[in-house]
Each structure stands twice: as structure tokens, then as C-alpha cells.
Amino acid sequence: MKDSKARSKSTASATVPAYQLRLYVAGQTAKSLTAFQNLKRICETHLAGQYRIELIDLIKTPQLAAGDQILAVPTLVRRLPEPIKKIIGDLSNEERVLVGLDVQPLKD
């Protein structure tokens, strides 16, 4: 019994994503959906298996905007690794997003 607990703890720590991202949106608008699709594509290409995306709809939970000081949507917030970074917009400029997240693009 103790062995399974120890294994689950080590497995849990090994599966913590290196990049914890929050995407703040306001409803299911075209810009919000585009931002999510772009973020998902960029993460799959450059951070495969190393990220977690939390989608926060400020129409449903507007109080969450204050915690990360969200002034515009869509806004991407990189919570981890520190320092916290923010990118505003639909994330269509992949190079700008990679620079903003401090991610080195994979070399071909």
C-alpha cells in the first residue's frame, strides 16, 4: 500500500506541466475561439506534453479578471514558469507568442 502511494506522488510530480497557461476570453466570440485554436496549435507544436491550458470565460466569472489584472480579452497569461507574462490578442503571430512565452522554436 505504501509503495503505491509513493509511486503516485512521484508520478504526480513528474507530470506537472512546465508551462501553466491561462487564456482569458469573453464568451464564444470569433476572436476568442481563434485565440484558443492558435494557442492549442502553438503548444502542440512547441511544448508537446509540457503545458496545461486553463480557459477562463470572463462572461461567466468576471471576478477572476482582477487576480491577473486583465484589461483586454483575449489575454494569455503564463503563470509558470515564472515570471508571469501576458500576451494580448488572438495569438495569430506565432513568433510573437513564442517570444512572449520565452519558448525557443523547434529547429527543423
Phi and psi in degrees as GROMACS dihedral restraints (atoms count N, CA, C in turn):
[ dihedral_restraints ]
;  ai    aj    ak    al  type     phi  dphi    fc
    3     4     5     6     1   -63.4    20    10
    4     5     6     7     1   -37.6    20    10
    6     7     8     9     1   -60.6    20    10
    7     8     9    10     1   -42.8    20    10
    9    10    11    12     1   -66.6    20    10
   10    11    12    13     1   -35.3    20    10
   12    13    14    15     1   -65.9    20    10
   13    14    15    16     1   -44.5    20    10
   15    16    17    18     1   -62.6    20    10
   16    17    18    19     1   -41.7    20    10
   18    19    20    21     1   -64.6    20    10
   19    20    21    22     1   -41.3    20    10
   21    22    23    24     1   -67.1    20    10
   22    23    24    25     1   -34.4    20    10
   24    25    26    27     1   -66.2    20    10
   25    26    27    28     1   -45.5    20    10
   27    28    29    30     1   -67.8    20    10
   28    29    30    31     1   -35.9    20    10
   30    31    32    33     1   -65.3    20    10
   31    32    33    34     1   -41.8    20    10
   33    34    35    36     1   -63.0    20    10
   34    35    36    37     1   -43.4    20    10
   36    37    38    39     1   -69.4    20    10
   37    38    39    40     1   -30.1    20    10
   39    40    41    42     1   -74.1    20    10
   40    41    42    43     1   -22.0    20    10
   42    43    44    45     1   -99.0    20    10
   43    44    45    46     1     5.3    20    10
   45    46    47    48     1   -68.4    20    10
   46    47    48    49     1   122.9    20    10
   48    49    50    51     1   -67.7    20    10
   49    50    51    52     1   142.0    20    10
   51    52    53    54     1   -67.8    20    10
   52    53    54    55     1   -33.9    20    10
   54    55    56    57     1  -112.2    20    10
   55    56    57    58     1   117.2    20    10
   57    58    59    60     1  -110.1    20    10
   58    59    60    61     1   114.7    20    10
   60    61    62    63     1  -117.9    20    10
   61    62    63    64     1   141.3    20    10
   63    64    65    66     1  -120.8    20    10
   64    65    66    67     1   129.0    20    10
   66    67    68    69     1  -111.0    20    10
   67    68    69    70     1   113.8    20    10
   69    70    71    72     1   -91.3    20    10
   70    71    72    73     1   127.7    20    10
   72    73    74    75     1  -133.0    20    10
   73    74    75    76     1   170.2    20    10
   75    76    77    78     1  -126.1    20    10
   76    77    78    79     1    86.0    20    10
   78    79    80    81     1    82.3    20    10
   79    80    81    82     1  -172.4    20    10
   81    82    83    84     1   -96.8    20    10
   82    83    84    85     1    52.3    20    10
   84    85    86    87     1   -78.4    20    10
   85    86    87    88     1   164.4    20    10
   87    88    89    90     1   -58.9    20    10
   88    89    90    91     1   -41.4    20    10
   90    91    92    93     1   -66.0    20    10
   91    92    93    94     1   -40.2    20    10
   93    94    95    96     1   -64.7    20    10
   94    95    96    97     1   -45.7    20    10
   96    97    98    99     1   -64.5    20    10
   97    98    99   100     1   -39.8    20    10
   99   100   101   102     1   -63.1    20    10
  100   101   102   103     1   -43.8    20    10
  102   103   104   105     1   -60.7    20    10
  103   104   105   106     1   -43.6    20    10
  105   106   107   108     1   -65.0    20    10
  106   107   108   109     1   -44.7    20    10
  108   109   110   111     1   -61.9    20    10
  109   110   111   112     1   -43.6    20    10
  111   112   113   114     1   -63.4    20    10
  112   113   114   115     1   -43.2    20    10
  114   115   116   117     1   -63.2    20    10
  115   116   117   118     1   -44.6    20    10
  117   118   119   120     1   -60.6    20    10
  118   119   120   121     1   -44.0    20    10
  120   121   122   123     1   -63.5    20    10
  121   122   123   124     1   -45.4    20    10
  123   124   125   126     1   -63.2    20    10
  124   125   126   127     1   -43.7    20    10
  126   127   128   129     1   -64.1    20    10
  127   128   129   130     1   -43.8    20    10
  129   130   131   132     1   -63.0    20    10
  130   131   132   133     1   -36.1    20    10
  132   133   134   135     1   -75.5    20    10
  133   134   135   136     1   -42.0    20    10
  135   136   137   138     1  -112.0    20    10
  136   137   138   139     1   -15.7    20    10
  138   139   140   141     1  -131.1    20    10
  139   140   141   142     1    26.9    20    10
  141   142   143   144     1   -44.8    20    10
  142   143   144   145     1   120.5    20    10
  144   145   146   147     1    76.2    20    10
  145   146   147   148     1     1.8    20    10
  147   148   149   150     1  -115.8    20    10
  148   149   150   151     1    17.4    20    10
  150   151   152   153     1  -140.0    20    10
  151   152   153   154     1   160.4    20    10
  153   154   155   156     1  -139.0    20    10
  154   155   156   157     1   130.0    20    10
  156   157   158   159     1  -108.1    20    10
  157   158   159   160     1   128.6    20    10
  159   160   161   162     1  -111.7    20    10
  160   161   162   163     1   118.2    20    10
  162   163   164   165     1   -95.0    20    10
  163   164   165   166     1   121.7    20    10
  165   166   167   168     1  -118.5    20    10
  166   167   168   169     1   116.1    20    10
  168   169   170   171     1   -92.9    20    10
  169   170   171   172     1   110.9    20    10
  171   172   173   174     1   -73.0    20    10
  172   173   174   175     1   -12.1    20    10
  174   175   176   177     1   -68.3    20    10
  175   176   177   178     1   -39.1    20    10
  177   178   179   180     1   -84.5    20    10
  178   179   180   181     1   -35.9    20    10
  180   181   182   183     1  -135.1    20    10
  181   182   183   184     1    70.5    20    10
  183   184   185   186     1   -64.2    20    10
  184   185   186   187     1   -24.5    20    10
  186   187   188   189     1   -64.4    20    10
  187   188   189   190     1   -21.3    20    10
  189   190   191   192     1   -72.7    20    10
  190   191   192   193     1   -15.7    20    10
  192   193   194   195     1   -65.3    20    10
  193   194   195   196     1   -32.8    20    10
  195   196   197   198     1   -66.5    20    10
  196   197   198   199     1   -37.7    20    10
  198   199   200   201     1   -58.2    20    10
  199   200   201   202     1   -41.2    20    10
  201   202   203   204     1  -104.6    20    10
  202   203   204   205     1    11.4    20    10
  204   205   206   207     1    52.6    20    10
  205   206   207   208     1    56.0    20    10
  207   208   209   210     1   -83.9    20    10
  208   209   210   211     1   122.6    20    10
  210   211   212   213     1  -111.5    20    10
  211   212   213   214     1   -18.2    20    10
  213   214   215   216     1  -145.0    20    10
  214   215   216   217     1   156.2    20    10
  216   217   218   219     1  -131.9    20    10
  217   218   219   220     1   149.8    20    10
  219   220   221   222     1   -73.7    20    10
  220   221   222   223     1   146.2    20    10
  222   223   224   225     1  -131.3    20    10
  223   224   225   226     1   130.7    20    10
  225   226   227   228     1   -99.3    20    10
  226   227   228   229     1   130.9    20    10
  228   229   230   231     1  -119.4    20    10
  229   230   231   232     1   123.9    20    10
  231   232   233   234     1   -91.0    20    10
  232   233   234   235     1   108.1    20    10
  234   235   236   237     1   -80.2    20    10
  235   236   237   238     1   -42.5    20    10
  237   238   239   240     1  -133.7    20    10
  238   239   240   241     1   146.4    20    10
  240   241   242   243     1   -70.9    20    10
  241   242   243   244     1   154.6    20    10
  243   244   245   246     1   -71.2    20    10
  244   245   246   247     1   155.2    20    10
  246   247   248   249     1   -77.2    20    10
  247   248   249   250     1   161.0    20    10
  249   250   251   252     1   -65.7    20    10
  250   251   252   253     1   136.0    20    10
  252   253   254   255     1  -129.4    20    10
  253   254   255   256     1   151.2    20    10
  255   256   257   258     1  -129.1    20    10
  256   257   258   259     1   143.2    20    10
  258   259   260   261     1  -133.1    20    10
  259   260   261   262     1   125.5    20    10
  261   262   263   264     1  -102.7    20    10
  262   263   264   265     1   137.8    20    10
  264   265   266   267     1   126.0    20    10
  265   266   267   268     1  -173.1    20    10
  267   268   269   270     1   -86.7    20    10
  268   269   270   271     1     5.0    20    10
  270   271   272   273     1    63.1    20    10
  271   272   273   274     1    27.3    20    10
  273   274   275   276     1   -77.9    20    10
  274   275   276   277     1   -21.2    20    10
  276   277   278   279     1   -90.4    20    10
  277   278   279   280     1    94.0    20    10
  279   280   281   282     1   -58.6    20    10
  280   281   282   283     1   -42.2    20    10
  282   283   284   285     1   -61.1    20    10
  283   284   285   286     1   -43.2    20    10
  285   286   287   288     1   -63.6    20    10
  286   287   288   289     1   -39.5    20    10
  288   289   290   291     1   -66.2    20    10
  289   290   291   292     1   -44.3    20    10
  291   292   293   294     1   -62.6    20    10
  292   293   294   295     1   -41.9    20    10
  294   295   296   297     1   -64.6    20    10
  295   296   297   298     1   -44.1    20    10
  297   298   299   300     1   -63.0    20    10
  298   299   300   301     1   -31.9    20    10
  300   301   302   303     1   -90.9    20    10
  301   302   303   304     1    -3.1    20    10
  303   304   305   306     1    59.4    20    10
  304   305   306   307     1    44.0    20    10
  306   307   308   309     1  -107.6    20    10
  307   308   309   310     1   130.3    20    10
  309   310   311   312     1   -85.1    20    10
  310   311   312   313     1   124.8    20    10
  312   313   314   315     1   -63.9    20    10
  313   314   315   316     1   147.2    20    10
  315   316   317   318     1   -67.5    20    10
  316   317   318   319     1   136.6    20    10
  318   319   320   321     1   -81.9    20    10
  319   320   321   322     1   140.2    20    10
